[in-house]
Amino acid sequence: MPPTPLITALRVRYVECDMQGHVFNGHYLTWFDIAHTEALRAALGVSYGEFVAEHGVDFVVAESGVRYLAPAHFDDVLEIAVTFLPLTSSSLTSRFAIGRDGTAVAAGFLRHVCVDATTHAKTPWPDAFRTALAPYVDEEASASNDAATPSRPT
């Protein structure tokens, strides 16, 4: 059974819309980052900055992807659901599903690598990180069907 996702809600601002009245595509990655930060705060029980300071690690984005499913518009209230794929020794893939009133708007992922906060060398996740994220990890999820897998052209 998949884990209960961590949810962040946001309202689309006018400045996030393009000339066609839709949300400009680049904003989805910003929203993923906002939802990721809030999901980590909820799971870890501390802010990202506090965790970095306490454990001496940092997270860097190594890869990202977005699949756009339906347009979002000014003043829409969106919910961003976050779940995690099983962690590797030093990487974490976070999955995002953006919805509006039951309509899927976008799906995607961010892949972070854990690095030493001083040297920026790749390093394993602290045990505290693994333990805190465990309830939100989708052990049955497959990395092959995420937004990194291109759609078939029609």
N, C-alpha and C positions, 0 to 999 in steps of 0.2 A: 504494500500500500504506500503510495507516495506521501511524503511529509506534508504537513500544513505549511504553505508558503508564508513568508514574511511579506506584509503588504504596506506599501506607501501610496498615499493618495496625493494627487496634485491637480491644480486647475490650470488649463492652458492659458498663457498670457498672450495678449495681442502681439507683442514683439516676437513671439515664437512662430508666427504665421508668415507664409510667403505671399507673393502677389496673387496667387490663385485661392487664397483663403485657407489653405491647409497648413498644418504644422510643417516647418522646414525639416528635412530629413536629419540634419546634423543634431537637432535637439534631442532626438531619441537617445543618443549615447550619453548626453548630459543627464537625462532622466535616469538612465541605467545607473550612472555613477551616484546620483542622489539616492536612489533606492538601495543601492549596494551599501552606501555609508550608513543608512538608517537600519538596514538589515543586520549589519555587523554590530551596530550599537545595541540593537535588541538582543542579538545572540550572545555577544560578549559581556554585556552589562556595563560597558564603559565606552567612551568615545574612541574613535580611530586613533587620535593623537595620544590618548592615555595608554592605549594598548601598545603602540609603537614605542613610547617612552619606557614602559614597564618591561617589554620583552626584547627591545633592541633590534626589532625587525621592521621592515617596511614592505609594502606591496606595490608592484609595478605592473601596468597593463602590458601584456605580451601579444594579445590578440582580441579582436572584437568582431561582432557581426550583428546585423539587424535584418529582419524580414518584415516588410511593411504589408499589412493585411487589409487595412481600411483607413481612410483619412481621419485625422483628428482636427478639430477646429477651435477657434477662440472660445473660451469660457467652458469648454468641455471639462468635466471632472473625470480624470483617469485614475485607475488603480494599477499599480505596478507590483506584480507578484514576483518574489525572488525565491528560488530554490538553488541548491548547490549539487553539482555532480560529486562523486567520491573524490577526495583530495588525493593527489599524488604526493611524493615526498616534498615537493616544493611548489606545486602549482594548484590553483583553485579555479574551477570553471563555475561561474554563476550564471544561472538562466533567468531570463526575464520574460514575463508575459504582461503586456499592457492591454487593459480592457476598458470599455466604456459601456455601462448598462448592459452587460452580457455579450457585447460585441468584441471580438478579438481585434485589436488595433495594430499591434506589432508584437514580435517575439524576437529574442536575441540572446546574446551571451557576452560576457567579458571573461577573459582568462587572465588571471593575475599570477605573478611569480613572487614568491617570498624571497626577499633579499636582506642582507645585513644592513641595518640602518646607517652604519658608518662607512663600510667599504663598498656597499651595493653589490657584493658577491652573492650569488644564489645560495640559499640556506634552507634547511628543512623548517617546516611549520612547527611552532612550539606546541607541546602537548596540550596546553591550555586552549589554543586555537582549535585544534582537532576536537577536543571534548565539547567546547561551546557550540561548534557548528554541527555536531553529530545529529541532533534532532531535526535538522533542516536539510540533511543530505539525502538525496534520492538515490538509494543504492541500486535501484532497478533501472535507472535512466541510462540511455545509451548516448554516448557522445556523437554517434554518427548521424543522428537526426536533429541536430541543433541548427541554428541559423547559419552556421558555417558551411553547411551542405547546400550547394546552389540548387535552385529550382531548375526543373527541366524546361528548356525553352519550348514554347508552343509554336 
